[in-house]
Amino acid sequence: MKYLDKYRGCLIGGAAGDALGYAVEFLDIASIKRTYGAQGITSYDLVNGKALISDDTQMTLFTANGLLLGTTRGKTRGIMGTYSSYINFCYKDWYRTQTESYPLKEGYTYTWLVNVPQLFSRRAPGNTCLTAIAQGTPGTPEQPINDSKGCGGIMRAAPIGLYFPDNGIIHKTQEEIDQIGAESAALTHGHPLGYIPAAALVHIVSLAAHRDDLSLSEIIEDTKRAVSLQFKGNAYLSDFLLLLDKAVSLAGQDLNDDQAIAMLGEGWVAEETLAIAVYCALKYPKDFDKALIASVNHSGDSDSTGSVTGNILGAYLGLRAIPQKYTDNLELFEVIQEIADDLYQDCQISEYEQSPDGVWENKYIQGCYVPR
């Protein structure tokens, strides 16, 4: 089943965690508590009235654009490349927003997102992402371009889990969907622990958004089963599964959240990012606020752990479960919601049928759409 509220919840929730954590990304837990009090940061630290998103949400939007670009090409031309190839094209556009000025002066672009001035803000973009994209040749799980397992591959993967309902033309099995998650991360992060966690996040988000019959605990167990089969024989698989098991175990114990999270790592690498997010989501499966606060108050990559936690619980609970304090003042709220709506509505045009208002063509063919 598809629920617009869950699509919106996943992307808005991820952006909320990103924005909450971005203010404390480079602070240790002691510094966070000195600055914000004993509970740590619990609400947005606004800059000029806005809760700023980081590169995590920026790249998440470009991932979503890549998916919709690929499907639109396939439905209007009858042939298409791999989804990871279209995602890679869109990451090239993101790279330009980080290295050039708005508006772009020349060169072909793939996304309408380059028409959003705020996305040209540099919010601590990951060096691995920048360097890998600048190389020009994308990596794959089979032919990695580096040995990085940084969290830059996982923090942008959630839209892949939201997408791919059977639309009559494009059908993907769950394993194929998860594999696209791995391939999208491997574009820039070549270590198995850079792309296996991305596949796992895609699996979690996919089930959370589309399966009402599963609890979050059941979703995590199914994810462990799926990655065990999909990446069987990988030398790093057991390390990943052990860390997930530890996150599940800690979520059931009576520990302070910052103490429990410290036992999982700091989140700078992908397996730790997912483990921290899984811990927070399982500890507070019905309380988005408590989960998000826990996910960012630690000595580590707070915006990425907050983003992934928000993706998971947003997909599981929906936008209606996200407190208003996280939607008020969130930078680019309307753009994020518009992308979520597009993922939900999917491409309705073909080589024989155009959209009534031409907006879809402006977005995902010409790339000339400018949001209001």
Stockholm file with secondary structure:
# STOCKHOLM 1.0

chainA/1-372         MKYLDKYRGCLIGGAAGDALGYAVEFLDIASIKRTYGAQGITSYDLVNGKALISDDTQMTLFTANGLLLGTTRGKTRGIMGTYSSYINFCYKDWYRTQTESYPLKEGYTYTWLVNVPQLFSRRAPGNTCLTAIAQGTPGTPEQPINDSKGCGGIMRAAPIGLYFPDNGIIHKTQEEIDQIGAESAALTHGHPLGYIPAAALVHIVSLAAHRDDLSLSEIIEDTKRAVSLQFKGNAYLSDFLLLLDKAVSLAGQDLNDDQAIAMLGEGWVAEETLAIAVYCALKYPKDFDKALIASVNHSGDSDSTGSVTGNILGAYLGLRAIPQKYTDNLELFEVIQEIADDLYQDCQISEYEQSPDGVWENKYIQGCYVPR
#=GR chainA/1-372 SS CCCHHHHHHHHHHHHHHHHHHHTTTTCCHHHHHHHHCTTCCCSCCCBTTBBCCCHHHHHHHHHHHHHHHHHHHHHHHSCCCCHHHHHHHHHHHHHHHHHSCSSCCSSCCCCGGGGCGGGGSCCCCCHHHHHHHHHSSCCCSSSCSCCCCBTTTTTTCHHHHHCCCCCSSCCCCHHHHHHHHHHHHHTTCCSHHHHHHHHHHHHHHHHHHHCTTCCHHHHHHHHHHHHHHHTTTCTTHHHHHHHHHHHHHHHTSCCCHHHHHHTTCCSSBHHHHHHHHHHHHHHSTTCHHHHHHHHHSSSSCHHHHHHHHHHHHHHHHCGGGSCGGGTTTBTTHHHHHHHHHHHHHCCCCCSSCCCSSSHHHHHHTSCCCCCC
#=GC SS_cons         CCCHHHHHHHHHHHHHHHHHHHTTTTCCHHHHHHHHCTTCCCSCCCBTTBBCCCHHHHHHHHHHHHHHHHHHHHHHHSCCCCHHHHHHHHHHHHHHHHHSCSSCCSSCCCCGGGGCGGGGSCCCCCHHHHHHHHHSSCCCSSSCSCCCCBTTTTTTCHHHHHCCCCCSSCCCCHHHHHHHHHHHHHTTCCSHHHHHHHHHHHHHHHHHHHCTTCCHHHHHHHHHHHHHHHTTTCTTHHHHHHHHHHHHHHHTSCCCHHHHHHTTCCSSBHHHHHHHHHHHHHHSTTCHHHHHHHHHSSSSCHHHHHHHHHHHHHHHHCGGGSCGGGTTTBTTHHHHHHHHHHHHHCCCCCSSCCCSSSHHHHHHTSCCCCCC
//
